Amino acid sequence: MEIVRRFIREDLIELTCMMAGLMIGNHVAQRFSDRMDSSEIGFLLGLLGAAAGLLLGKWLQYRLRRWRGLHNDQPD
């Protein structure tokens, strides 16, 4: 039961942060790619948006860990 609690408390929240960042990055990239004429530029902007979203998600994870006092990442 402790494994389930830990998964919900730590891993699921972090995964949610990553997905939120990816969705935000994808949304921004799609807005920019709709305004571009070339599909290659739109594709590159999509990749850039996804990368920016993942970085945002990692930053959210870092802030969440610091807020909760889990920033040392000590193994069990």
mmCIF file as gemmi writes it, N, C-alpha and C atoms, coordinates in Angstrom:
data_model
loop_
_atom_site.group_PDB
_atom_site.id
_atom_site.type_symbol
_atom_site.label_atom_id
_atom_site.label_alt_id
_atom_site.label_comp_id
_atom_site.label_asym_id
_atom_site.label_entity_id
_atom_site.label_seq_id
_atom_site.pdbx_PDB_ins_code
_atom_site.Cartn_x
_atom_site.Cartn_y
_atom_site.Cartn_z
_atom_site.occupancy
_atom_site.B_iso_or_equiv
_atom_site.pdbx_formal_charge
_atom_site.auth_seq_id
_atom_site.auth_asym_id
_atom_site.pdbx_PDB_model_num
ATOM 1 N N . MET Axp A 1 ? 0.816 -1.197 0 1 0 ? 1 A 1
ATOM 2 C CA . MET Axp A 1 ? 0 0 0 1 0 ? 1 A 1
ATOM 3 C C . MET Axp A 1 ? 0.859 1.259 0 1 0 ? 1 A 1
ATOM 4 N N . GLU Axp A 2 ? 2.021 1.173 0.661 1 0 ? 2 A 1
ATOM 5 C CA . GLU Axp A 2 ? 2.931 2.327 0.695 1 0 ? 2 A 1
ATOM 6 C C . GLU Axp A 2 ? 3.458 2.659 -0.702 1 0 ? 2 A 1
ATOM 7 N N . ILE Axp A 3 ? 3.661 1.629 -1.52 1 0 ? 3 A 1
ATOM 8 C CA . ILE Axp A 3 ? 4.134 1.858 -2.888 1 0 ? 3 A 1
ATOM 9 C C . ILE Axp A 3 ? 3.106 2.653 -3.676 1 0 ? 3 A 1
ATOM 10 N N . VAL Axp A 4 ? 1.837 2.322 -3.508 1 0 ? 4 A 1
ATOM 11 C CA . VAL Axp A 4 ? 0.774 3.044 -4.209 1 0 ? 4 A 1
ATOM 12 C C . VAL Axp A 4 ? 0.71 4.487 -3.728 1 0 ? 4 A 1
ATOM 13 N N . ARG Axp A 5 ? 0.803 4.697 -2.43 1 0 ? 5 A 1
ATOM 14 C CA . ARG Axp A 5 ? 0.785 6.064 -1.898 1 0 ? 5 A 1
ATOM 15 C C . ARG Axp A 5 ? 1.966 6.878 -2.414 1 0 ? 5 A 1
ATOM 16 N N . ARG Axp A 6 ? 3.127 6.256 -2.436 1 0 ? 6 A 1
ATOM 17 C CA . ARG Axp A 6 ? 4.312 6.971 -2.92 1 0 ? 6 A 1
ATOM 18 C C . ARG Axp A 6 ? 4.18 7.289 -4.404 1 0 ? 6 A 1
ATOM 19 N N . PHE Axp A 7 ? 3.642 6.345 -5.181 1 0 ? 7 A 1
ATOM 20 C CA . PHE Axp A 7 ? 3.441 6.594 -6.608 1 0 ? 7 A 1
ATOM 21 C C . PHE Axp A 7 ? 2.512 7.778 -6.819 1 0 ? 7 A 1
ATOM 22 N N . ILE Axp A 8 ? 1.407 7.804 -6.089 1 0 ? 8 A 1
ATOM 23 C CA . ILE Axp A 8 ? 0.458 8.904 -6.227 1 0 ? 8 A 1
ATOM 24 C C . ILE Axp A 8 ? 1.072 10.203 -5.728 1 0 ? 8 A 1
ATOM 25 N N . ARG Axp A 9 ? 1.781 10.144 -4.623 1 0 ? 9 A 1
ATOM 26 C CA . ARG Axp A 9 ? 2.325 11.342 -3.997 1 0 ? 9 A 1
ATOM 27 C C . ARG Axp A 9 ? 3.457 11.966 -4.813 1 0 ? 9 A 1
ATOM 28 N N . GLU Axp A 10 ? 4.292 11.162 -5.436 1 0 ? 10 A 1
ATOM 29 C CA . GLU Axp A 10 ? 5.472 11.686 -6.114 1 0 ? 10 A 1
ATOM 30 C C . GLU Axp A 10 ? 5.409 11.512 -7.63 1 0 ? 10 A 1
ATOM 31 N N . ASP Axp A 11 ? 5.35 10.284 -8.082 1 0 ? 11 A 1
ATOM 32 C CA . ASP Axp A 11 ? 5.501 10.012 -9.504 1 0 ? 11 A 1
ATOM 33 C C . ASP Axp A 11 ? 4.331 10.527 -10.331 1 0 ? 11 A 1
ATOM 34 N N . LEU Axp A 12 ? 3.127 10.341 -9.863 1 0 ? 12 A 1
ATOM 35 C CA . LEU Axp A 12 ? 1.968 10.769 -10.632 1 0 ? 12 A 1
ATOM 36 C C . LEU Axp A 12 ? 1.903 12.288 -10.736 1 0 ? 12 A 1
ATOM 37 N N . ILE Axp A 13 ? 2.24 12.985 -9.671 1 0 ? 13 A 1
ATOM 38 C CA . ILE Axp A 13 ? 2.246 14.446 -9.708 1 0 ? 13 A 1
ATOM 39 C C . ILE Axp A 13 ? 3.32 14.941 -10.673 1 0 ? 13 A 1
ATOM 40 N N . GLU Axp A 14 ? 4.496 14.317 -10.65 1 0 ? 14 A 1
ATOM 41 C CA . GLU Axp A 14 ? 5.567 14.726 -11.557 1 0 ? 14 A 1
ATOM 42 C C . GLU Axp A 14 ? 5.205 14.424 -13.008 1 0 ? 14 A 1
ATOM 43 N N . LEU Axp A 15 ? 4.594 13.296 -13.254 1 0 ? 15 A 1
ATOM 44 C CA . LEU Axp A 15 ? 4.162 12.97 -14.608 1 0 ? 15 A 1
ATOM 45 C C . LEU Axp A 15 ? 3.127 13.972 -15.096 1 0 ? 15 A 1
ATOM 46 N N . THR Axp A 16 ? 2.24 14.393 -14.218 1 0 ? 16 A 1
ATOM 47 C CA . THR Axp A 16 ? 1.247 15.399 -14.574 1 0 ? 16 A 1
ATOM 48 C C . THR Axp A 16 ? 1.918 16.718 -14.928 1 0 ? 16 A 1
ATOM 49 N N . CYS Axp A 17 ? 2.95 17.102 -14.183 1 0 ? 17 A 1
ATOM 50 C CA . CYS Axp A 17 ? 3.697 18.325 -14.502 1 0 ? 17 A 1
ATOM 51 C C . CYS Axp A 17 ? 4.34 18.22 -15.88 1 0 ? 17 A 1
ATOM 52 N N . MET Axp A 18 ? 4.936 17.079 -16.185 1 0 ? 18 A 1
ATOM 53 C CA . MET Axp A 18 ? 5.564 16.897 -17.49 1 0 ? 18 A 1
ATOM 54 C C . MET Axp A 18 ? 4.534 16.967 -18.615 1 0 ? 18 A 1
ATOM 55 N N . MET Axp A 19 ? 3.405 16.324 -18.428 1 0 ? 19 A 1
ATOM 56 C CA . MET Axp A 19 ? 2.376 16.341 -19.462 1 0 ? 19 A 1
ATOM 57 C C . MET Axp A 19 ? 1.797 17.737 -19.646 1 0 ? 19 A 1
ATOM 58 N N . ALA Axp A 20 ? 1.622 18.476 -18.556 1 0 ? 20 A 1
ATOM 59 C CA . ALA Axp A 20 ? 1.124 19.853 -18.668 1 0 ? 20 A 1
ATOM 60 C C . ALA Axp A 20 ? 2.108 20.711 -19.449 1 0 ? 20 A 1
ATOM 61 N N . GLY Axp A 21 ? 3.383 20.572 -19.169 1 0 ? 21 A 1
ATOM 62 C CA . GLY Axp A 21 ? 4.389 21.322 -19.911 1 0 ? 21 A 1
ATOM 63 C C . GLY Axp A 21 ? 4.405 20.961 -21.382 1 0 ? 21 A 1
ATOM 64 N N . LEU Axp A 22 ? 4.291 19.678 -21.69 1 0 ? 22 A 1
ATOM 65 C CA . LEU Axp A 22 ? 4.27 19.234 -23.077 1 0 ? 22 A 1
ATOM 66 C C . LEU Axp A 22 ? 3.038 19.757 -23.805 1 0 ? 22 A 1
ATOM 67 N N . MET Axp A 23 ? 1.891 19.74 -23.155 1 0 ? 23 A 1
ATOM 68 C CA . MET Axp A 23 ? 0.672 20.247 -23.78 1 0 ? 23 A 1
ATOM 69 C C . MET Axp A 23 ? 0.754 21.746 -24.032 1 0 ? 23 A 1
ATOM 70 N N . ILE Axp A 24 ? 1.311 22.497 -23.094 1 0 ? 24 A 1
ATOM 71 C CA . ILE Axp A 24 ? 1.466 23.939 -23.284 1 0 ? 24 A 1
ATOM 72 C C . ILE Axp A 24 ? 2.425 24.212 -24.44 1 0 ? 24 A 1
ATOM 73 N N . GLY Axp A 25 ? 3.553 23.505 -24.467 1 0 ? 25 A 1
ATOM 74 C CA . GLY Axp A 25 ? 4.506 23.678 -25.562 1 0 ? 25 A 1
ATOM 75 C C . GLY Axp A 25 ? 3.909 23.314 -26.91 1 0 ? 25 A 1
ATOM 76 N N . ASN Axp A 26 ? 3.134 22.255 -26.967 1 0 ? 26 A 1
ATOM 77 C CA . ASN Axp A 26 ? 2.491 21.849 -28.206 1 0 ? 26 A 1
ATOM 78 C C . ASN Axp A 26 ? 1.475 22.889 -28.663 1 0 ? 26 A 1
ATOM 79 N N . HIS Axp A 27 ? 0.726 23.443 -27.736 1 0 ? 27 A 1
ATOM 80 C CA . HIS Axp A 27 ? -0.265 24.462 -28.076 1 0 ? 27 A 1
ATOM 81 C C . HIS Axp A 27 ? 0.405 25.705 -28.658 1 0 ? 27 A 1
ATOM 82 N N . VAL Axp A 28 ? 1.478 26.156 -28.017 1 0 ? 28 A 1
ATOM 83 C CA . VAL Axp A 28 ? 2.196 27.336 -28.511 1 0 ? 28 A 1
ATOM 84 C C . VAL Axp A 28 ? 2.793 27.062 -29.888 1 0 ? 28 A 1
ATOM 85 N N . ALA Axp A 29 ? 3.38 25.896 -30.06 1 0 ? 29 A 1
ATOM 86 C CA . ALA Axp A 29 ? 3.976 25.551 -31.352 1 0 ? 29 A 1
ATOM 87 C C . ALA Axp A 29 ? 2.921 25.469 -32.444 1 0 ? 29 A 1
ATOM 88 N N . GLN Axp A 30 ? 1.754 24.946 -32.127 1 0 ? 30 A 1
ATOM 89 C CA . GLN Axp A 30 ? 0.702 24.851 -33.128 1 0 ? 30 A 1
ATOM 90 C C . GLN Axp A 30 ? 0.204 26.232 -33.528 1 0 ? 30 A 1
ATOM 91 N N . ARG Axp A 31 ? 0.117 27.143 -32.574 1 0 ? 31 A 1
ATOM 92 C CA . ARG Axp A 31 ? -0.284 28.52 -32.891 1 0 ? 31 A 1
ATOM 93 C C . ARG Axp A 31 ? 0.702 29.166 -33.856 1 0 ? 31 A 1
ATOM 94 N N . PHE Axp A 32 ? 2.001 28.961 -33.607 1 0 ? 32 A 1
ATOM 95 C CA . PHE Axp A 32 ? 3.01 29.537 -34.489 1 0 ? 32 A 1
ATOM 96 C C . PHE Axp A 32 ? 3.033 28.843 -35.843 1 0 ? 32 A 1
ATOM 97 N N . SER Axp A 33 ? 2.873 27.528 -35.863 1 0 ? 33 A 1
ATOM 98 C CA . SER Axp A 33 ? 2.952 26.805 -37.127 1 0 ? 33 A 1
ATOM 99 C C . SER Axp A 33 ? 1.743 27.093 -38.014 1 0 ? 33 A 1
ATOM 100 N N . ASP Axp A 34 ? 0.601 27.448 -37.445 1 0 ? 34 A 1
ATOM 101 C CA . ASP Axp A 34 ? -0.56 27.812 -38.251 1 0 ? 34 A 1
ATOM 102 C C . ASP Axp A 34 ? -0.31 29.096 -39.029 1 0 ? 34 A 1
ATOM 103 N N . ARG Axp A 35 ? 0.549 29.944 -38.515 1 0 ? 35 A 1
ATOM 104 C CA . ARG Axp A 35 ? 0.836 31.221 -39.172 1 0 ? 35 A 1
ATOM 105 C C . ARG Axp A 35 ? 1.944 31.104 -40.21 1 0 ? 35 A 1
ATOM 106 N N . MET Axp A 36 ? 2.65 29.995 -40.24 1 0 ? 36 A 1
ATOM 107 C CA . MET Axp A 36 ? 3.763 29.817 -41.179 1 0 ? 36 A 1
ATOM 108 C C . MET Axp A 36 ? 3.251 29.19 -42.475 1 0 ? 36 A 1
ATOM 109 N N . ASP Axp A 37 ? 3.922 29.524 -43.58 1 0 ? 37 A 1
ATOM 110 C CA . ASP Axp A 37 ? 3.534 28.978 -44.88 1 0 ? 37 A 1
ATOM 111 C C . ASP Axp A 37 ? 4.158 27.61 -45.139 1 0 ? 37 A 1
ATOM 112 N N . SER Axp A 38 ? 5.388 27.435 -44.732 1 0 ? 38 A 1
ATOM 113 C CA . SER Axp A 38 ? 6.111 26.2 -45.025 1 0 ? 38 A 1
ATOM 114 C C . SER Axp A 38 ? 5.828 25.141 -43.964 1 0 ? 38 A 1
ATOM 115 N N . SER Axp A 39 ? 5.583 23.923 -44.414 1 0 ? 39 A 1
ATOM 116 C CA . SER Axp A 39 ? 5.304 22.848 -43.463 1 0 ? 39 A 1
ATOM 117 C C . SER Axp A 39 ? 6.563 22.432 -42.705 1 0 ? 39 A 1
ATOM 118 N N . GLU Axp A 40 ? 7.749 22.603 -43.332 1 0 ? 40 A 1
ATOM 119 C CA . GLU Axp A 40 ? 8.989 22.258 -42.64 1 0 ? 40 A 1
ATOM 120 C C . GLU Axp A 40 ? 9.223 23.176 -41.448 1 0 ? 40 A 1
ATOM 121 N N . ILE Axp A 41 ? 8.956 24.455 -41.65 1 0 ? 41 A 1
ATOM 122 C CA . ILE Axp A 41 ? 9.12 25.405 -40.542 1 0 ? 41 A 1
ATOM 123 C C . ILE Axp A 41 ? 8.113 25.089 -39.441 1 0 ? 41 A 1
ATOM 124 N N . GLY Axp A 42 ? 6.899 24.748 -39.825 1 0 ? 42 A 1
ATOM 125 C CA . GLY Axp A 42 ? 5.895 24.369 -38.834 1 0 ? 42 A 1
ATOM 126 C C . GLY Axp A 42 ? 6.303 23.132 -38.054 1 0 ? 42 A 1
ATOM 127 N N . PHE Axp A 43 ? 6.896 22.163 -38.754 1 0 ? 43 A 1
ATOM 128 C CA . PHE Axp A 43 ? 7.365 20.949 -38.085 1 0 ? 43 A 1
ATOM 129 C C . PHE Axp A 43 ? 8.481 21.276 -37.098 1 0 ? 43 A 1
ATOM 130 N N . LEU Axp A 44 ? 9.437 22.105 -37.532 1 0 ? 44 A 1
ATOM 131 C CA . LEU Axp A 44 ? 10.534 22.484 -36.641 1 0 ? 44 A 1
ATOM 132 C C . LEU Axp A 44 ? 10.027 23.273 -35.44 1 0 ? 44 A 1
ATOM 133 N N . LEU Axp A 45 ? 9.055 24.14 -35.668 1 0 ? 45 A 1
ATOM 134 C CA . LEU Axp A 45 ? 8.473 24.873 -34.542 1 0 ? 45 A 1
ATOM 135 C C . LEU Axp A 45 ? 7.721 23.93 -33.612 1 0 ? 45 A 1
ATOM 136 N N . GLY Axp A 46 ? 7.102 22.898 -34.176 1 0 ? 46 A 1
ATOM 137 C CA . GLY Axp A 46 ? 6.445 21.902 -33.333 1 0 ? 46 A 1
ATOM 138 C C . GLY Axp A 46 ? 7.434 21.169 -32.446 1 0 ? 46 A 1
ATOM 139 N N . LEU Axp A 47 ? 8.576 20.791 -33.016 1 0 ? 47 A 1
ATOM 140 C CA . LEU Axp A 47 ? 9.614 20.142 -32.213 1 0 ? 47 A 1
ATOM 141 C C . LEU Axp A 47 ? 10.158 21.087 -31.15 1 0 ? 47 A 1
ATOM 142 N N . LEU Axp A 48 ? 10.363 22.344 -31.534 1 0 ? 48 A 1
ATOM 143 C CA . LEU Axp A 48 ? 10.853 23.333 -30.581 1 0 ? 48 A 1
ATOM 144 C C . LEU Axp A 48 ? 9.844 23.547 -29.455 1 0 ? 48 A 1
ATOM 145 N N . GLY Axp A 49 ? 8.568 23.593 -29.804 1 0 ? 49 A 1
ATOM 146 C CA . GLY Axp A 49 ? 7.53 23.753 -28.786 1 0 ? 49 A 1
ATOM 147 C C . GLY Axp A 49 ? 7.452 22.562 -27.847 1 0 ? 49 A 1
ATOM 148 N N . ALA Axp A 50 ? 7.607 21.361 -28.405 1 0 ? 50 A 1
ATOM 149 C CA . ALA Axp A 50 ? 7.585 20.168 -27.555 1 0 ? 50 A 1
ATOM 150 C C . ALA Axp A 50 ? 8.786 20.155 -26.612 1 0 ? 50 A 1
ATOM 151 N N . ALA Axp A 51 ? 9.955 20.541 -27.127 1 0 ? 51 A 1
ATOM 152 C CA . ALA Axp A 51 ? 11.145 20.595 -26.272 1 0 ? 51 A 1
ATOM 153 C C . ALA Axp A 51 ? 10.98 21.65 -25.181 1 0 ? 51 A 1
ATOM 154 N N . ALA Axp A 52 ? 10.439 22.801 -25.558 1 0 ? 52 A 1
ATOM 155 C CA . ALA Axp A 52 ? 10.208 23.85 -24.556 1 0 ? 52 A 1
ATOM 156 C C . ALA Axp A 52 ? 9.19 23.383 -23.521 1 0 ? 52 A 1
ATOM 157 N N . GLY Axp A 53 ? 8.179 22.661 -23.961 1 0 ? 53 A 1
ATOM 158 C CA . GLY Axp A 53 ? 7.189 22.131 -23.029 1 0 ? 53 A 1
ATOM 159 C C . GLY Axp A 53 ? 7.782 21.124 -22.062 1 0 ? 53 A 1
ATOM 160 N N . LEU Axp A 54 ? 8.676 20.271 -22.566 1 0 ? 54 A 1
ATOM 161 C CA . LEU Axp A 54 ? 9.329 19.306 -21.681 1 0 ? 54 A 1
ATOM 162 C C . LEU Axp A 54 ? 10.225 20.013 -20.671 1 0 ? 54 A 1
ATOM 163 N N . LEU Axp A 55 ? 10.928 21.059 -21.122 1 0 ? 55 A 1
ATOM 164 C CA . LEU Axp A 55 ? 11.742 21.835 -20.185 1 0 ? 55 A 1
ATOM 165 C C . LEU Axp A 55 ? 10.875 22.507 -19.13 1 0 ? 55 A 1
ATOM 166 N N . LEU Axp A 56 ? 9.723 23.018 -19.556 1 0 ? 56 A 1
ATOM 167 C CA . LEU Axp A 56 ? 8.795 23.618 -18.598 1 0 ? 56 A 1
ATOM 168 C C . LEU Axp A 56 ? 8.307 22.572 -17.604 1 0 ? 56 A 1
ATOM 169 N N . GLY Axp A 57 ? 8.015 21.379 -18.094 1 0 ? 57 A 1
ATOM 170 C CA . GLY Axp A 57 ? 7.587 20.302 -17.201 1 0 ? 57 A 1
ATOM 171 C C . GLY Axp A 57 ? 8.67 19.907 -16.212 1 0 ? 57 A 1
ATOM 172 N N . LYS Axp A 58 ? 9.923 19.842 -16.683 1 0 ? 58 A 1
ATOM 173 C CA . LYS Axp A 58 ? 11.024 19.525 -15.772 1 0 ? 58 A 1
ATOM 174 C C . LYS Axp A 58 ? 11.199 20.629 -14.727 1 0 ? 58 A 1
ATOM 175 N N . TRP Axp A 59 ? 11.022 21.883 -15.149 1 0 ? 59 A 1
ATOM 176 C CA . TRP Axp A 59 ? 11.116 22.986 -14.202 1 0 ? 59 A 1
ATOM 177 C C . TRP Axp A 59 ? 10 22.888 -13.164 1 0 ? 59 A 1
ATOM 178 N N . LEU Axp A 60 ? 8.795 22.545 -13.602 1 0 ? 60 A 1
ATOM 179 C CA . LEU Axp A 60 ? 7.69 22.362 -12.658 1 0 ? 60 A 1
ATOM 180 C C . LEU Axp A 60 ? 7.99 21.225 -11.687 1 0 ? 60 A 1
ATOM 181 N N . GLN Axp A 61 ? 8.595 20.146 -12.179 1 0 ? 61 A 1
ATOM 182 C CA . GLN Axp A 61 ? 8.99 19.048 -11.294 1 0 ? 61 A 1
ATOM 183 C C . GLN Axp A 61 ? 9.988 19.525 -10.253 1 0 ? 61 A 1
ATOM 184 N N . TYR Axp A 62 ? 10.978 20.274 -10.703 1 0 ? 62 A 1
ATOM 185 C CA . TYR Axp A 62 ? 12.009 20.783 -9.795 1 0 ? 62 A 1
ATOM 186 C C . TYR Axp A 62 ? 11.397 21.672 -8.723 1 0 ? 62 A 1
ATOM 187 N N . ARG Axp A 63 ? 10.51 22.579 -9.119 1 0 ? 63 A 1
ATOM 188 C CA . ARG Axp A 63 ? 9.869 23.48 -8.162 1 0 ? 63 A 1
ATOM 189 C C . ARG Axp A 63 ? 8.99 22.695 -7.187 1 0 ? 63 A 1
ATOM 190 N N . LEU Axp A 64 ? 8.294 21.688 -7.692 1 0 ? 64 A 1
ATOM 191 C CA . LEU Axp A 64 ? 7.445 20.874 -6.831 1 0 ? 64 A 1
ATOM 192 C C . LEU Axp A 64 ? 8.285 20.112 -5.816 1 0 ? 64 A 1
ATOM 193 N N . ARG Axp A 65 ? 9.394 19.543 -6.268 1 0 ? 65 A 1
ATOM 194 C CA . ARG Axp A 65 ? 10.27 18.817 -5.348 1 0 ? 65 A 1
ATOM 195 C C . ARG Axp A 65 ? 10.86 19.748 -4.294 1 0 ? 65 A 1
ATOM 196 N N . ARG Axp A 66 ? 11.258 20.931 -4.686 1 0 ? 66 A 1
ATOM 197 C CA . ARG Axp A 66 ? 11.812 21.878 -3.706 1 0 ? 66 A 1
ATOM 198 C C . ARG Axp A 66 ? 10.734 22.308 -2.725 1 0 ? 66 A 1
ATOM 199 N N . TRP Axp A 67 ? 9.52 22.522 -3.224 1 0 ? 67 A 1
ATOM 200 C CA . TRP Axp A 67 ? 8.428 22.953 -2.357 1 0 ? 67 A 1
ATOM 201 C C . TRP Axp A 67 ? 8.088 21.87 -1.341 1 0 ? 67 A 1
ATOM 202 N N . ARG Axp A 68 ? 8.187 20.616 -1.772 1 0 ? 68 A 1
ATOM 203 C CA . ARG Axp A 68 ? 7.838 19.511 -0.883 1 0 ? 68 A 1
ATOM 204 C C . ARG Axp A 68 ? 9.033 18.978 -0.112 1 0 ? 68 A 1
ATOM 205 N N . GLY Axp A 69 ? 10.224 19.525 -0.355 1 0 ? 69 A 1
ATOM 206 C CA . GLY Axp A 69 ? 11.407 19.098 0.372 1 0 ? 69 A 1
ATOM 207 C C . GLY Axp A 69 ? 12.002 17.801 -0.128 1 0 ? 69 A 1
ATOM 208 N N . LEU Axp A 70 ? 11.784 17.456 -1.388 1 0 ? 70 A 1
ATOM 209 C CA . LEU Axp A 70 ? 12.283 16.198 -1.941 1 0 ? 70 A 1
ATOM 210 C C . LEU Axp A 70 ? 13.435 16.428 -2.918 1 0 ? 70 A 1
ATOM 211 N N . HIS Axp A 71 ? 14.136 17.536 -2.813 1 0 ? 71 A 1
ATOM 212 C CA . HIS Axp A 71 ? 15.107 17.894 -3.833 1 0 ? 71 A 1
ATOM 213 C C . HIS Axp A 71 ? 16.414 17.112 -3.763 1 0 ? 71 A 1
ATOM 214 N N . ASN Axp A 72 ? 16.642 16.305 -2.746 1 0 ? 72 A 1
ATOM 215 C CA . ASN Axp A 72 ? 17.889 15.547 -2.663 1 0 ? 72 A 1
ATOM 216 C C . ASN Axp A 72 ? 17.872 14.292 -3.525 1 0 ? 72 A 1
ATOM 217 N N . ASP Axp A 73 ? 16.702 13.769 -3.855 1 0 ? 73 A 1
ATOM 218 C CA . ASP Axp A 73 ? 16.548 12.551 -4.664 1 0 ? 73 A 1
ATOM 219 C C . ASP Axp A 73 ? 17.33 11.377 -4.088 1 0 ? 73 A 1
ATOM 220 N N . GLN Axp A 74 ? 17.187 11.146 -2.818 1 0 ? 74 A 1
ATOM 221 C CA . GLN Axp A 74 ? 17.866 10.03 -2.168 1 0 ? 74 A 1
ATOM 222 C C . GLN Axp A 74 ? 17.136 8.73 -2.5 1 0 ? 74 A 1
ATOM 223 N N . PRO Axp A 75 ? 17.868 7.679 -2.91 1 0 ? 75 A 1
ATOM 224 C CA . PRO Axp A 75 ? 17.2 6.393 -3.16 1 0 ? 75 A 1
ATOM 225 C C . PRO Axp A 75 ? 16.73 5.766 -1.851 1 0 ? 75 A 1
ATOM 226 N N . ASP Axp A 76 ? 15.73 4.921 -1.968 1 0 ? 76 A 1
ATOM 227 C CA . ASP Axp A 76 ? 15.172 4.269 -0.775 1 0 ? 76 A 1
ATOM 228 C C . ASP Axp A 76 ? 16.068 3.172 -0.27 1 0 ? 76 A 1
